[in-house]
Amino acid sequence: MNETLHKALLPEGLRDLLPPDAGIEAEVVSRLMAALASRGYERVKPPLAEFEDNLLSGAGAAMAKDTFRMMDPVSRRMIGLRADMTPQIARIAASRLKKASRPLRLCYAGQVLRVNGSQLRPERQVGQVGAELIGPSEVAADAEVILLAAEALGGLGVRGLSVDLTMPKLVPAICQAAKLGPEQVDAVRRALDHKDAAALRKAAGAAAAALGELLKAAGAGEKSLAKLSALDLPKTAATERTRLGDVIARVKRADPGLVITVDPVENRGFEYHTGVSFTLFAKAVRGELGRGGRYRTGNGAGEDATGFTLYTDTILQALPEPAPPRRVYIPFETEGAAAKRLRAEGWITIAGLAAVRNSRDEAKRLNCSHVFDGGKIVALT
């Protein structure tokens, strides 16, 4: 293998982000964080690595299989590289911000690293931007984070946005009421994940009819709610259904144009969620822009919380084509004051480092759209 090519080779799922994408991503993160801050979410910055027993406790337990682990040479304790930032925010809220007033609104941005990618997201290093609303249990909190995520993405210019809602505890509630055993529950989960009605009828026993109707109920928000309302559900499941309806009603009142769908049996990626949860999609974009929902910050004794995480790699695919940057070539002999004035006017200045025979050719070679010539800015054709 060529030595230069060998040095450029990266582990599977990792990549360099080059111009202009790296700059665009930085701008996207900045604008998203500004949108979250404008709604009262304050930024926190957790570390890239933590002690394993802290990182994988509470909500973090669901990320155990995705977490890189190593021995810390200083403490001689096992540490993990974060695979998701939400558990870290939960830890901060329960410890360093334990006495802060509730509801607690926090936001964050950073990179996470995972052991394996997925079919839809093969990348193992992913940029995340997110917000967590910690403390309240009200339906209004669920609606707030959904609307905030939609507003932040819409502010970037994302079009064709839709929100797919699910209730991760609905299926377990039905299985528990039907007294299904652990092996049956696992078989049911596999059938639902593959949307396999035949396998579901075979595995679900006494719960087959109810779970089959849940599977059929997936679809547009109001139509799905109508199908769910017709079902005779156990008390716990019925409570979840009512909350889902309340959330949809609040979101639609605030943002009538937002497309809402419901998949009442979806569970993948929501292993630690305890209530109404959601995934964000954009038309003609492969993969999810983000996901979120209700959870508990600790192992049973924690607080109610809800929030979301957005994925910058997918967001970049959903954005309209950016306008080309205004880059102007400044010949070597030009006084510095002129370039400073142009930067104040919003130009990107590319300074010549030596005298050249043809400034226009040099400007084109350096990917400039204009050249500063004779005290004027001249467009290149």
N, C-alpha and C positions, 0 to 999 in steps of 0.2 A: 504493500500500500504506500502511496505517495506520502512523504513525511508531513507535508503541509496539510494534506487531507486528514491524516491521522490525528494531528493536533486539533483539528476543527471538529472531530467526532465527539458527540455528546451522548450520555446515557439515554436510553429509550424514554420518551416522554418529556425530555427537557430540550429547550431550544434557546438560541439567542434571539432577542427581539431587536431588529435593526431599524435604521431610519427609513421612512418617517414614522413607522408604527410605534416605536418606543416613545417618541415625543407625543404622538396622539394618545397613547395609553395614559401618559402622565397627565395630560390635559383632561382626559375623561375622569380620572380619579379625583383631580382637583375640583372639577365641576360637580361631581357626585357628592363629595364631602361638603362642598358649599351648600348644596341643596339640603343635606341632612342637618347641617349646622343652623340653617335658616328656620328649621322647625324645632330647635331647642335641643338637638342631640349633640352631646359634648364628646370630643375625641379622646380616646385612650389608645395606648400603644403597648400591647403586651410583648414579651420577648419571643424570639423565634423558637427557643427550646425551653422546656420546663422539666422538673422531676416527673418521672413516669407516673408515680402514684397520684400526683396532683392533676396532671394533664388528662389522665384517663379515668378520672372519677366523675360521678354525676353524669351530665349530658355527654361528657367526653368518652364514656365507656363504649358508645356506639362507634367511635372512630378507632378502636384498638387495632383492628386488622389493617387499617390504612396508615398506621403510624410507624415511622422509622425510629428505631431505638438504638441507643449506644451507651457506653459507660462514660460517665463524666470523670476525667482523670484527676480532678481536684477533690470532689466529694466522695468518689468511688461509689456513687449511686447511679442507678439507671436513669437516663433522661430520654425524652422523646422530642422529635421535631414536629411541630404542630401540623396536623392534617386539616384542621378547621379552626377558625378563630372564635366561634361562638362559645365553646366551653371555657376559653380563656376569659371572655368577658363575664361569663357567669361566675368564675372564680374571683375576679376583681370585685364584682358587685357584692359577693358574699364575704369578702375579707377586707380589703382596703377601703371600699366604699360602703361598708356595712351600715354605717351611721348616717349616710347621706339620705336626704329626703326622697321619699317615694311618691309618685312613680319616678324611676331613674331612667333617664334617656341617654344612651351611650352610642357612639359610632366608632368605626375603625376602618383601616385600610392596610393591606399588607399581603405578603406572599405566603402560601402554604405548600407543603410538600407531602405527597402521598406515595405509598409503596406501589400501588398499581393505579393505572388509569382505567377508564371504562370504555365501552364501545362508543358511546356518544361523546365522551371527553377523554381521549387517549393521553392528554397532557397530564403529567404528574406534578408539575409546578404550576400553580394557578394563582392569579391575582384576585383578591377578594376585597370588596367594599361592602360594609354592612351596618346595620343599626339594630339595637336591642332596647326594648321597652320593658323594664323590670319592675315588678311589684303589682301592677293592676291585673285583676281577673276579668274585668268588664269586657263585653262585646265591643265596646267603643275602641278598646286598645287593639283588638284584632283588626278592625277596620282601618285604624290609623296607620298601621305598618303596611298594609296592602296598598292603601292610597299613597303613602309616602314613597314606596318603591316605584309605583306607576308614575308618580309625578317626577321623581328623579330621572327615570329613564326617558320620559317624554321630553324633559328639558334638554336632553342630549340630542333630540331629533329622532329617537327610535319610533318607527311607525309600525302599525299593525300589531300593537301590543295586546296580549291576552293573559288572563290569570286563570290557572287551573286549580280549583280548590279540592281538598280531600280531607278526610277525617280518619287519621291513623288508628284511633281506638274504636271505631265503629265495628269493624270485623271481629276484633277480639271480644267485644261485648256480646255479639251474637253467638260466637263460639262458646263463650263461657256460659251463657244462658242455656245453650243446648248440651252442655256438659261434655264437650268433645275432649278427648285425650290429647296429650302433647304431640303424638305422631299424627293424629288426624289434623290437628291445627297446622302442623308443618306442611302436610299434603294440601290442605286448603290454601295455604299461603302461596305455595308453588303454582297451584292451578289459577289463582287470581292474578298472580304476577304475569302469567302467560295468557291471561284472558281465555282460558280453556274451559268452556262450559261443561263439556263431557267429563273431564277429569274432576271438576268441581262437584258434579252430581254424584260421582263415585266416592269422593273423599269426605263430603260434608255431612253425611248421615242426616240427623234430625234438622240440621241447619241448612240443608241443601236448597230448600225452596226460598228462604229469606236471602241467602247469599246469592242465589241465582238472579233474584230480582234486583239486588244491589248491582250486580254486574251489568244488567240491562239498563240501569238508571243513569249510566255515564252519558254526559252530553251537555248541551247548552244549559246554563244556570237555571233559568226558570222552569224549563221542561224537566230537568233532572229533579228539581225540588218537588214538582208535582208528582213524579213517580215515587219519590221517597216518601212523600206525605201519605201515599196510599198504602204503605207497608205497615203491618202490625209488628212493631219492633219491641224488644225488651226495654225496660225503663231507662237504663243507662244509654242505650243506643238512641232511643227516642229523644233524650235530652241533647245528645250530640247533634241530631238532625235539626232540632229547634234552633240551636245556636248557629248552625250553618246558615239557616234561613235568615236569622237576624243579621249576620255578618253581610250576606249578599244584599239585603235590603239597604243597609247603611252605605255600603260601597256604591250601589247603584244610584242612591240619592245624591251622593257627593260627586260621582263621576259617571253620568249616564252613558257616556260613549265607550267606557271600558268594557271589553269583551270578557265575559266570565263563563267558564265551563266548570263542570264538576265531574270528578272521578272518585266515587265514594269508596273504592276498594284499593286505591293506590297506596303503597306503603314504602316502596323502595326509596331510600334516602331520607325517610322520616322516622327512623328507628327510635329516636329519643323524643319525638314529639308526642304531646299529650292532648292536643285539641286541633281546632281548625288550622290547616296548613295549606301551603300554596306553592305553585311553580309558575315562573314567568317565562313566556315565550314571545317571539316576534315572528310575524309572517315571513316566510321564505328564508328563515335562519335556522340552520341545523343546531339542535341542542338547546338547552335552557339558558336563559339570561341570569336566572337566580332562583332561589327558593327560600322559604321561611315558614314560620308558624309558631304555634304555642308549645311551650315546654316548661319543665321545672329546672331550676338552676342547680339543684343538688339531688342526692339520693333520697327522695321522699320528703326530707325535711327542708328542702329549699323553697325558693319563692316562685310564684307564678311569673312567667315572662313570655314575651312573644317578640319576634324580630325577623330579619331576613339577611341573606347574603347574596350579593351580586357578583358575577364572574366577569372580569374585565376582558378575557379572551373572546368570549361569545359576544359581549357588547360591541366590541370592535367590528365584528361581522355585521351587526345590525345597524350601524351608523351610515348615514348618507356619505357619498364621496366628498372628502374635504376639499375646500378651495385650495389651489396651489399657493404656497407661501410667497410672500412678496420679498424676494431676495435680490438685493442690488449689489453689484460688484463695485468696490471702491478702489480705483487705481492706486498704485504704490505712492505716487507723489502727492496725493490728496491730503489736505490738512485735516487733522483729527477732529476739529470742531464741526466740520461738515458731516462727517459720519455720525457724530454724537447727535446732531440735530435730526438726522434721518431716523435714527433709532427712536428718538423721542416722538417721531411722527408715526411710528409703528412698523418701520422697515427692518428687515433682517439684513445687516451689512456684512459683506464678505470682503475682508481687506486683502488687497494684493500685497504680497511679501517681497516682491521684486518688480522692477520695471519690465514691461512686456511690449512687444512690437504692436500687438493689436488687442486693445482692451475688450472689444466686443467678443472676439474669439475666446479670450480667456474667461470672460463672464459665462459664455455658453458651456465651456468645459467644466466650470465649477457649478453648473446647474442653477445659474442666476436667471431671473426673469427680466432684470433691468441692469443698466450700467450707468454709473455717475460719470458724465462726460461734459466737460466745459461748464461745470457748475449747475448742470441740469440732469434730471433723471430721464433716461432714454429707454424705452421698451425695446426688447430684442424681438426680432421677427424670425 
